Amino acid sequence: MNNVPPKTLLNSLSQNDPGDDTQRRYRYQAFYTALLSLEFCSTNPDLDIDELFCEHHEDTLVRLSTGKFIGVQVKTRQSGKEPFKSDDRQILSSIVRFTNLYIEYPKEFCRFVIATNYAFWTEHKNGKNLPHLLELVKSVGSDSEIQNRPLLSYIRKICSKIQRDIPDEEKHRIVFEVLKIVEATHDLPKFDDIENKLACSIPQYYDAGEACLDELIYVARQLINRMFEAGSLQHVSAQKAYFALFENPTKRRTEEIIDGKRIRRDDVLNVLQKAISESSSLTTHSSVSIADLPSDMRLLELKMNEGKISLQNIRQARDNKYSAELLLQQWVYKYGVEKADKRFKQLNVIVGNECQEAYDIAFSNDKPFGQNMLIDVRQRLRNRIKDEPSLFYKCIYEHVLGISGILTEMCHVWWSKEFEIPE
């Protein structure tokens, strides 16, 4: 009997539409530009970036404060395929593009970069090994001094693809000069790791305060989106109807397009500041504050005892609650009341939710269920800390369990059927 469902549009992938893969590669380029843009927040004197351009002559065009440019081509490849070789179509086309830019804009470029998320072929030191060829060309003073045959052959191959009406000797010299300033880097993250990579890089350049990983991933996405928009001419479509009103519409349109592709330091800082303020944590409906939390243990003991939780477990719950309260006070001292309350509210929501789910599962009208609920709560909180550590501000398990004790004292968590609390 055949149980395979019939093929439909909803359960099968297209075999001849690379649109999604193309979009992913463009987004990867935007990620790399976003990663470079963090240098705006750096104090590194060796790379003083003045501005970036997205999809302007190159995937990314970097303008240094010296006025010189760095052209960057980003090459992506799925795992499982052969590393990039010097004569691969993508590599050759990049170097040809670099050469044409070098000819068209003489003395403006100080470096070209081919960056990839994969690897360059380096099994043998021959003409297919791009890093080896680049190392060789940097060791030679002029193109007339080249003795290495694979290098000579490679330069000639590139020359044959340069469609310029210039003498062959001049072509040869220019390609040599271009190769001398080409860098090949293969330390970029894989496709599925770009947001984490960018998120983890942000605190190295910008003071993100106590933002957790989830918040930093949100910030990273906003930064990537900003680069993606700059490279897609999104800003031009809303303005193109007005270009005809200017004295020189073509000149004005060109200026607007280039300006829309430009990323400056203030652009990056605005995205970071706005995104970090927007990446709000979980919060409570009530205006609960650490300063207003009950400090005694009476309700905790009463309610856990009503659920028939053992005396040993109640004593442990008291210790956990006290430890959590001490941590909250340390947060107030270290970060201030507002930030400490924000952290507590996030823990309040997470722990309260897990306790409520455990309560709903364990609830019984016929017999006490507090002990079973406690076992479930412990397992749930262990799993959440293990699976989503960034949500807990580096709290240890005992601190998080102590929050359940605080919520019990606040009457947000019950370990039995609700009952009237005696005066």
C-alpha angles and dihedrals in degrees: 000000000000112000096174109121117236117265113263137166090259098054103038136067125230114255098199106036111089093177096114092047090049091051090050091052092050089049089051089055089051089051092053091050089049089052090051091047091064086072086076086073093046128100092210105136092197094067110035102174116198098183144336131224124206118216092349110138086320137033084261126006115197120200114199125208087253088066092247122124136226116205116208128196116189116208120190130190135175118246117261095049129103117276119258115280126201093249096048112125093242093052095045092048090052093052091045088051091049090050094050090051090048090053095044095045105031118199093003098102124071096173145009123204132200105195123185140179090216128047144274119244109255105157093118134018097243141110094293093057104091098187088051093051091048090050090051095049092051090055093059124081098211139000090254090063096058112123100164110103098205090052092048090048091050093051090050091050091055091045090056089060096049105100097202130126096235131116117276092240091054091048090051092052094048094049088049091052091048094050089051090063098039117110124193117206127178103175097104118124124255122268096265096046103056098102093048091046093051092042092053091047096054097077090052090065107021133041101244092173113217096335111154124224094266090054092047091051088055089051091048091053092052091051092049090048090052091055092044091053092048091055096046100060090238091148093055098059092065093050105037093093090065100050092086090063093066126088092243106026095176093053092046093049091050091050092049093049093050093045091051090055091051121103119193133183093262090053091056094044091049092052092047095046095045095044094048091051090048096048091087121182125233110284141184130250091230122068093242114169132190089237091061098049117122111254101199131080101221099109093041091055093043096049097042090048090052088056089054093244111165121261091242091056092047090053090050091048089054091053092047091049092050091049091050092049090051090051091051091052090050089053090052090052094044103038106017131251098287097053093040091051090049090055093046092050091054091051089044092058096044097045093040091053093050091047092050092050090049089048092052092051097045098040117125132171092202107050142016113276105178096107094052090046091052091053090051093046091052093052093045094052092046090053094047093050090048096045099037108023092157090069094062103057092236092303116159122233095261091055092051091047087050089059088063087056091052090049089049090054088049090053091243091116128046130191096195138019108309114266137179111276111230117237 
